[in-house]
């Protein structure tokens, strides 16, 4: 059992380690952390609602683009963050205007009490905060251009990857259809077919075969037969 001295010591220690003591430390401890679904990096938010909104925002873009590989993941993460910042730009502009209006009204309440002065109030707020508002607008334009550029780059990467995958699937399908043509029982026998299943899963290959139309299957088989006939001639010529 703890002695009274140990209890007193524990109480003293707890009082001396009650969390961050500096203003910066307290501010940091009050932030809410959210991990990127793609990179594992952590972003801090000032309140739980923003953290939840960001997590939902990121999940939507991950589902939309379904990136594969480090380049695609990095681009999608950048798009997620850029889109988030773009969405907050109008909020920041409103905050600048609201703050500027408050400063003017505090010194000259007539701007608020007389409706005919409200247009002048808006113009005065714009004039006094022109530099900050222009900076926000410039940043917004830069973010929009960056988002367009990265989205186009991502689309090129994904189109190239998908085209390459389709090509490999078609080549594997030709190998499979040729083997099946030569031995209709090969699937039932469970004999491994060389060249099939190395670049993608069996489920992916089965899905590809299932969506082929009869005319497409026939075309792939004819290509495989022609290539099989051409191979011995090529080897003979080379010899």
C-alpha positions in Angstrom: 0.0 0.0 0.0 1.1 3.5 -0.7 2.4 5.6 2.2 1.1 9.1 2.8 4.5 10.4 1.6 4.1 8.6 -1.7 0.5 9.9 -2.1 1.7 13.4 -1.5 4.5 13.0 -4.0 2.1 11.7 -6.7 -0.1 14.7 -6.1 2.8 17.1 -6.5 3.9 15.4 -9.7 0.5 15.5 -11.2 0.3 19.3 -10.5 3.6 19.8 -12.2 2.7 17.8 -15.3 -0.8 19.0 -16.2 -0.1 19.4 -19.9 1.4 22.1 -22.0 2.2 25.3 -20.1 3.0 27.8 -22.9 0.4 29.5 -25.0 1.8 27.7 -28.1 1.7 24.4 -26.4 -1.9 24.9 -25.2 -3.0 25.9 -28.6 -1.4 22.9 -30.2 -2.9 20.5 -27.7 -6.4 21.9 -28.4 -6.1 21.1 -32.1 -7.8 18.0 -33.7 -5.7 15.7 -35.7 -6.8 13.9 -38.9 -4.6 11.5 -40.8 -4.5 11.6 -44.6 -6.0 8.4 -45.9 -3.4 8.2 -48.7 -0.1 9.3 -47.2 -0.6 8.9 -43.4 0.5 12.5 -42.8 -1.4 14.4 -40.1 -3.3 17.7 -40.5 -4.4 19.7 -37.4 -7.7 21.6 -37.2 -9.0 24.1 -34.7 -12.2 22.2 -34.0 -13.7 18.7 -34.4 -16.3 19.8 -37.0 -13.6 21.0 -39.5 -11.7 17.7 -38.9 -14.8 15.7 -39.7 -15.5 17.8 -42.8 -12.0 17.4 -44.1 -12.0 13.6 -43.5 -15.3 13.4 -45.5 -14.0 15.7 -48.2 -10.8 13.5 -48.6 -12.8 10.3 -48.7 -14.9 11.6 -51.5 -11.9 12.4 -53.7 -10.2 9.1 -52.8 -13.3 7.2 -53.9 -13.7 9.4 -57.0 -10.1 8.8 -58.3 -9.1 5.5 -56.6 -5.4 6.2 -57.1 -2.8 3.5 -57.5 0.9 3.9 -57.0 2.9 6.7 -55.3 2.5 9.3 -58.1 -1.2 9.0 -58.3 -1.6 9.0 -54.5 0.6 12.1 -54.2 -1.4 13.9 -56.9 -4.8 13.0 -55.4 -3.6 14.2 -51.9 -2.5 17.5 -53.4 -5.8 17.9 -55.2 -7.7 17.1 -51.9 -5.7 19.8 -50.1 -6.0 22.4 -52.9 -9.7 21.9 -53.2 -10.1 22.3 -49.4 -8.1 25.5 -49.5 -10.2 26.8 -52.4 -13.4 26.0 -50.6 -12.2 28.2 -47.6 -11.1 31.1 -49.8 -14.6 32.8 -49.8 -14.8 32.3 -46.0 -11.6 34.1 -45.5 -12.7 37.0 -47.8 -15.9 37.3 -45.9 -13.9 37.4 -42.6 -11.7 40.2 -43.9 -14.8 42.2 -45.0 -16.6 41.6 -41.7 -13.6 42.6 -39.7 -13.0 45.7 -41.8 -16.7 46.7 -41.5 -16.6 46.3 -37.7 -13.6 48.6 -37.4 -15.3 51.3 -39.5 -18.7 51.0 -37.7 -17.0 51.2 -34.3 -15.5 54.6 -35.3 -18.5 55.8 -37.3 -21.8 54.1 -36.3 -23.7 56.2 -39.0 -22.5 53.8 -41.6 -24.6 51.1 -40.0 -27.5 53.1 -38.7 -28.3 54.7 -42.1 -29.1 52.1 -44.8 -28.1 54.5 -47.6 -24.6 54.5 -46.2 -24.1 50.7 -46.5 -22.9 50.9 -50.1 -20.3 53.4 -49.0 -19.4 51.2 -46.1 -18.8 48.3 -48.4 -16.6 50.4 -50.8 -14.7 51.8 -47.8 -14.0 48.3 -46.5 -12.8 47.2 -49.9 -10.6 50.3 -50.1 -9.0 49.9 -46.7 -8.4 46.1 -47.1 -7.6 46.2 -50.8 -4.1 44.7 -50.4 -5.3 41.7 -48.3 -8.3 41.0 -50.5 -6.2 41.2 -53.6 -3.7 38.8 -52.1 -6.6 36.3 -51.3 -7.9 36.6 -54.8 -4.4 36.0 -56.2 -3.9 32.9 -54.0 -7.3 31.6 -55.1 -6.4 31.9 -58.8 -3.1 30.2 -58.2 -4.8 27.3 -56.4 -7.4 27.0 -59.1 -4.7 26.7 -61.8 -2.7 24.3 -59.7 -5.8 22.1 -59.2 -6.5 22.1 -63.0 -2.9 21.2 -63.8 -2.7 18.4 -61.3 -6.1 17.0 -62.2 -5.0 16.9 -65.9 -1.8 15.2 -64.9 -3.6 12.6 -62.8 -6.0 11.9 -65.6 -3.1 11.3 -68.1 -1.4 9.0 -65.6 -4.6 7.0 -65.0 -5.4 6.8 -68.7 -2.0 5.5 -69.4 -2.1 3.0 -66.6 -5.5 1.7 -67.6 -4.5 1.4 -71.3 -1.4 -0.5 -70.3 -3.5 -2.8 -68.1 -6.0 -3.4 -70.9 -3.2 -4.3 -73.3 -1.8 -6.8 -70.8 -5.3 -8.2 -70.2 -5.9 -8.6 -73.9 -2.5 -10.3 -74.3 -3.3 -12.7 -71.5 -6.7 -13.3 -72.9 -5.2 -14.3 -76.2 -2.9 -16.8 -74.5 -5.8 -18.2 -72.5 -8.2 -18.5 -75.5 -5.5 -20.1 -77.7 -4.8 -22.7 -75.0 -8.5 -23.3 -74.5 -8.9 -23.6 -78.3 -6.2 -26.3 -78.5 -7.4 -28.1 -75.4 -11.1 -27.3 -74.4 -10.6 -29.2 -71.1 -7.6 -27.2 -70.0 -9.7 -25.1 -67.5 -11.2 -28.1 -66.0 -7.8 -29.7 -65.7 -6.5 -26.7 -63.8 -3.4 -26.5 -65.8 -1.5 -23.2 -65.3 -1.3 -21.2 -68.5 2.0 -19.3 -69.0 1.6 -15.6 -69.3 -1.7 -15.4 -67.5 -2.1 -13.9 -64.0 1.3 -12.3 -63.5 0.4 -8.6 -63.8 -3.1 -8.7 -62.2 -5.2 -10.9 -59.9 -7.2 -13.9 -61.1 -10.4 -12.1 -60.2 -9.4 -9.1 -62.4 -8.7 -11.5 -65.3 -11.9 -13.4 -64.9 -13.9 -10.1 -64.8 -12.2 -9.1 -68.0 -13.0 -12.3 -69.8 -16.6 -12.2 -68.5 -17.2 -8.8 -70.1 -15.8 -9.8 -73.5 -18.5 -10.1 -76.2 -18.4 -13.2 -78.4 -17.1 -11.1 -81.3 -14.3 -9.7 -79.2 -13.3 -13.2 -78.0 -13.3 -14.4 -81.6 -11.2 -11.5 -82.7 -8.6 -12.1 -79.9 -8.5 -15.8 -80.7 -7.9 -15.1 -84.4 -5.1 -12.8 -83.4 -3.6 -15.4 -81.2 -3.8 -18.1 -83.9 -2.2 -15.7 -86.4 0.6 -14.9 -84.0 1.1 -18.6 -83.2 1.5 -19.4 -86.9 3.8 -16.4 -87.4 6.2 -17.4 -84.6 7.6 -20.6 -86.2 8.2 -18.7 -89.4 10.1 -16.0 -87.6 12.2 -18.5 -85.7 13.0 -20.3 -89.0 14.0 -17.1 -90.8 16.2 -16.1 -87.8 17.9 -19.5 -87.9 
